[in-house]
């Protein structure tokens, strides 16, 4: 596969039982290091969630090897071309969940989850009347960029969603709920939780904002700002036709092109994109 830039970022996840997840994580780290990849991967009994970066040759080798495992033969890799490596290290960690929700009751996306909508379907659904658009990310991610009309969740982590939803969205159980997140993984369980709580009509953006931004039809329309990503890029553009407006750090007042609180970085926290 030819690329115009020297590096590629692979974003992927899959909910699939991995009973030997701890040994799998150890072996997978060694494999990634043998290829020279950098990135961050979480392996849990319920599946895998990863973002890795490398040259086209390295990422092609990773994709080929992953698909030789029957559990991952249909793994969907979302690919971004980048000018430099988006990570500084390679981490593969074994955890109990690939996204830390800590629900009171187990939510298995293979058994209960919202309807998956393509970017085109999601765009049309957002324009319907009487629809609730719920951002499935954290508040600071919403502040950097979000879909028009979306509700800002007053949460700092995924584990705070259940209480926040029960306190703030209970009156909307008869409404159509649309959820979205960065790459789709958080919505798999978030939408399932909503259904388990009695919400009747729940759908999610398949592939998340990342796929929405690349869709040749919607071209990222309806998204305001940029999408926060968990690597050295900090954020990526979404609307293909929008010229991003320079922001100003709310703490130090310096101009910057993405909104990250400056206490997170040396000096002004707006890392360059």
Secondary structure per residue as TSV (DSSP state, phi and psi in degrees):
chain	resnum	aa	ss	phi	psi
A	1	X	-	360.0	121.4
A	2	X	-	-80.6	149.3
A	3	X	-	-139.0	148.4
A	4	X	S	-85.4	-18.3
A	5	X	S	-117.0	157.9
A	6	X	S	-76.6	-14.4
A	7	X	E	-130.9	158.1
A	8	X	E	-134.0	142.7
A	9	X	E	-104.3	129.1
A	10	X	E	-107.3	125.7
A	11	X	E	-117.0	129.6
A	12	X	E	-160.3	163.3
A	13	X	E	-162.7	160.4
A	14	X	E	-159.6	132.3
A	15	X	E	-87.0	105.3
A	16	X	-	-151.5	135.6
A	17	X	-	-58.5	130.2
A	18	X	-	-128.5	81.1
A	19	X	T	-61.3	-30.7
A	20	X	T	-95.6	39.4
A	21	X	H	-60.5	-34.2
A	22	X	H	-69.2	-46.4
A	23	X	H	-68.8	-35.4
A	24	X	H	-59.4	-43.4
A	25	X	H	-61.8	-42.9
A	26	X	H	-63.4	-46.3
A	27	X	H	-66.8	-36.1
A	28	X	H	-69.5	-36.7
A	29	X	H	-60.9	-45.7
A	30	X	H	-61.6	-39.6
A	31	X	H	-64.1	-47.1
A	32	X	H	-61.4	-40.9
A	33	X	H	-66.2	-35.0
A	34	X	H	-65.3	-28.6
A	35	X	H	-84.7	-17.2
A	36	X	T	85.8	17.5
A	37	X	-	-76.7	153.3
A	38	X	E	-123.1	152.3
A	39	X	E	156.6	-162.2
A	40	X	E	-141.7	123.7
A	41	X	E	-131.2	137.8
A	42	X	E	-115.7	131.1
A	43	X	E	-120.1	133.2
A	44	X	E	-140.7	168.9
A	45	X	T	-57.0	-23.4
A	46	X	T	-94.3	-8.1
A	47	X	E	153.8	-158.5
A	48	X	E	-136.7	145.6
A	49	X	E	-142.3	118.4
A	50	X	E	-146.4	156.7
A	51	X	E	-137.6	121.4
A	52	X	E	-130.3	158.3
A	53	X	E	-138.6	141.9
A	54	X	E	-173.3	-172.6
A	55	X	-	-71.4	166.0
A	56	X	H	-56.2	-38.5
A	57	X	H	-65.9	-42.5
A	58	X	H	-66.2	-44.9
A	59	X	H	-70.9	-34.9
A	60	X	H	-62.4	-41.8
A	61	X	H	-63.8	-38.9
A	62	X	H	-64.9	-45.7
A	63	X	H	-60.9	-45.9
A	64	X	H	-59.8	-46.7
A	65	X	H	-66.9	-41.9
A	66	X	H	-59.8	-39.0
A	67	X	T	-78.3	-5.9
A	68	X	T	-77.5	-16.7
A	69	X	S	-85.7	122.5
A	70	X	G	-57.6	-25.8
A	71	X	G	-69.4	-23.7
A	72	X	G	-122.6	18.0
A	73	X	T	-66.3	-21.5
A	74	X	T	-109.5	20.2
A	75	X	-	-61.7	130.7
A	76	X	-	-92.9	115.3
A	77	X	-	-101.5	121.6
A	78	X	E	-91.4	127.0
A	79	X	E	-117.6	130.3
A	80	X	E	-120.4	136.3
A	81	X	E	-89.4	135.4
A	82	X	E	-137.4	156.7
A	83	X	S	-79.5	-25.8
A	84	X	S	-145.5	163.1
A	85	X	-	-60.9	133.5
A	86	X	S	-85.0	0.0
A	87	X	-	-133.9	160.5
A	88	X	S	-106.7	-20.6
A	89	X	S	-140.6	173.7
A	90	X	E	-119.1	119.6
A	91	X	E	-123.8	133.8
A	92	X	E	-129.7	113.5
A	93	X	E	-117.2	139.0
A	94	X	E	-91.6	123.4
A	95	X	-	-136.6	173.8
A	96	X	S	-80.1	-25.0
A	97	X	-	-138.0	148.9
A	98	X	S	-82.9	-17.0
A	99	X	S	-134.6	130.7
A	100	X	-	-81.2	95.1
A	101	X	-	-99.8	-45.4
A	102	X	-	56.8	49.7
A	103	X	-	-65.4	151.1
A	104	X	S	-63.8	-39.1
A	105	X	S	-114.7	142.2
A	106	X	-	-64.5	134.3
A	107	X	-	-115.1	113.3
A	108	X	-	-104.9	110.0
A	109	X	T	-60.3	-19.2
A	110	X	T	-76.2	-11.0
A	111	X	T	-116.4	-34.9
A	112	X	S	-143.7	119.8
A	113	X	-	-163.3	162.3
A	114	X	-	-74.4	165.2
A	115	X	E	-64.0	133.4
A	116	X	E	-86.2	124.9
A	117	X	E	-110.3	139.2
A	118	X	-	-68.9	164.0
A	119	X	H	-53.5	-41.1
A	120	X	H	-65.1	-42.2
A	121	X	H	-66.3	-39.5
A	122	X	H	-64.7	-42.0
A	123	X	H	-60.6	-44.0
A	124	X	H	-65.9	-41.9
A	125	X	H	-63.9	-36.3
A	126	X	H	-62.8	-26.4
A	127	X	T	-89.4	-1.8
A	128	X	S	-72.6	157.4
A	129	X	T	-79.6	151.7
A	130	X	T	61.1	36.2
A	131	X	E	-109.7	144.0
A	132	X	E	-104.8	122.3
A	133	X	E	-105.0	116.4
A	134	X	E	-111.3	119.7
A	135	X	E	-73.8	122.0
A	136	X	-	-90.9	16.1
A	137	X	S	-108.7	-172.3
A	138	X	-	-84.2	163.7
A	139	X	H	-57.4	-40.9
A	140	X	H	-69.3	-28.0
A	141	X	H	-69.9	-40.5
A	142	X	H	-59.2	-43.1
A	143	X	H	-62.7	-32.1
A	144	X	H	-73.4	-33.7
A	145	X	E	-178.1	146.1
A	146	X	E	-161.7	167.3
A	147	X	E	-75.9	146.9
A	148	X	T	-55.7	130.7
A	149	X	T	80.9	2.6
A	150	X	-	-74.2	148.6
A	151	X	B	-79.3	132.6
A	152	X	-	-84.1	119.1
A	153	X	-	-76.9	128.5
A	154	X	-	-85.5	66.2
A	155	X	-	-134.3	151.7
A	156	X	S	-105.5	-11.5
A	157	X	S	-154.9	161.4
A	158	X	G	-60.2	-35.1
A	159	X	G	-64.3	-14.9
A	160	X	G	-86.7	-8.9
A	161	X	H	-61.6	-47.2
A	162	X	H	-53.4	-49.6
A	163	X	H	-64.9	-41.0
A	164	X	H	-64.4	-41.2
A	165	X	H	-64.7	-44.6
A	166	X	H	-63.4	-34.0
A	167	X	H	-81.3	-26.8
A	168	X	H	-119.6	-20.0
A	169	X	S	-117.4	3.1
A	170	X	G	-55.9	-30.6
A	171	X	G	-76.3	-4.9
A	172	X	G	-106.8	18.3
A	173	X	T	-64.9	-19.9
A	174	X	T	-95.8	2.3
A	175	X	S	-93.8	164.0
A	176	X	E	-81.1	124.5
A	177	X	E	-108.5	127.5
A	178	X	E	-112.3	126.1
A	179	X	E	-114.4	153.0
A	180	X	E	-151.7	158.3
A	181	X	-	-152.1	-166.3
A	182	X	S	-65.3	-58.6
A	183	X	S	-120.5	1.4
A	184	X	S	108.0	-19.1
A	185	X	H	-67.6	-40.8
A	186	X	H	-67.6	-31.0
A	187	X	H	-71.1	-22.1
A	188	X	H	-58.3	-45.9
A	189	X	H	-90.3	-32.7
A	190	X	H	-60.6	-45.7
A	191	X	H	-66.4	-36.2
A	192	X	H	-64.5	-39.1
A	193	X	H	-62.9	-42.8
A	194	X	H	-59.8	-44.0
A	195	X	H	-62.5	-42.4
A	196	X	H	-64.9	-26.3
A	197	X	T	-84.1	-3.3
A	198	X	T	105.7	3.1
A	199	X	-	-70.8	132.1
A	200	X	S	-89.0	-32.1
A	201	X	E	-130.6	95.7
A	202	X	E	-124.8	129.9
A	203	X	E	-134.1	159.3
A	204	X	E	-135.9	153.8
A	205	X	E	-78.9	109.7
A	206	X	T	-67.4	124.6
A	207	X	T	85.7	-5.3
A	208	X	H	67.4	-168.6
A	209	X	H	-60.5	-36.0
A	210	X	H	-58.0	-45.2
A	211	X	H	-73.2	-35.5
A	212	X	H	-60.1	-40.3
A	213	X	H	-65.8	-30.0
A	214	X	H	-92.9	-8.1
A	215	X	-	-64.7	128.2
A	216	X	T	-70.4	-15.2
A	217	X	T	-91.0	-55.7
A	218	X	T	-78.5	-28.7
A	219	X	T	53.7	33.3
A	220	X	T	76.2	9.2
A	221	X	T	-62.3	142.2
A	222	X	T	92.9	-3.2
A	223	X	E	-105.4	127.8
A	224	X	E	-104.4	124.8
A	225	X	E	94.3	-150.3
A	226	X	E	-122.6	165.0
A	227	X	E	-101.2	123.9
A	228	X	E	-69.2	134.4
A	229	X	-	-127.6	153.4
A	230	X	S	-95.2	57.4
A	231	X	S	-152.3	-170.8
A	232	X	T	-65.1	-16.6
A	233	X	T	-71.8	-25.5
A	234	X	-	70.5	-50.8
A	235	X	E	-150.2	159.5
A	236	X	E	-134.2	152.4
A	237	X	E	-71.1	156.4
A	238	X	-	-121.0	-63.4
A	239	X	-	-67.9	114.9
A	240	X	T	-68.0	-17.8
A	241	X	T	-110.7	6.2
A	242	X	-	-98.4	133.3
A	243	X	-	-88.7	116.7
A	244	X	-	-67.7	133.0
A	245	X	-	-86.0	134.1
A	246	X	-	-63.6	134.2
A	247	X	E	-102.0	171.2
A	248	X	E	-125.5	133.4
A	249	X	-	-59.9	126.6
A	250	X	T	-69.4	-13.7
A	251	X	T	-96.9	-50.1
A	252	X	T	-104.7	-12.9
A	253	X	-	80.4	3.6
A	254	X	-	-78.0	145.7
A	255	X	E	-70.0	146.5
A	256	X	E	-160.5	168.4
A	257	X	S	-110.3	11.5
A	258	X	S	-155.8	146.0
A	259	X	-	-94.5	91.1
A	260	X	-	-126.0	129.9
A	261	X	-	-58.0	133.8
A	262	X	G	-69.7	-12.5
A	263	X	G	-70.4	-13.6
A	264	X	G	-83.9	-13.3
A	265	X	S	-128.0	171.9
A	266	X	S	-76.5	125.0
A	267	X	S	70.2	-135.5
A	268	X	S	-70.7	134.7
A	269	X	-	-83.2	7.4
A	270	X	-	-86.2	90.7
A	271	X	-	-67.2	146.0
A	272	X	-	-69.5	149.6
A	273	X	-	-92.8	360.0
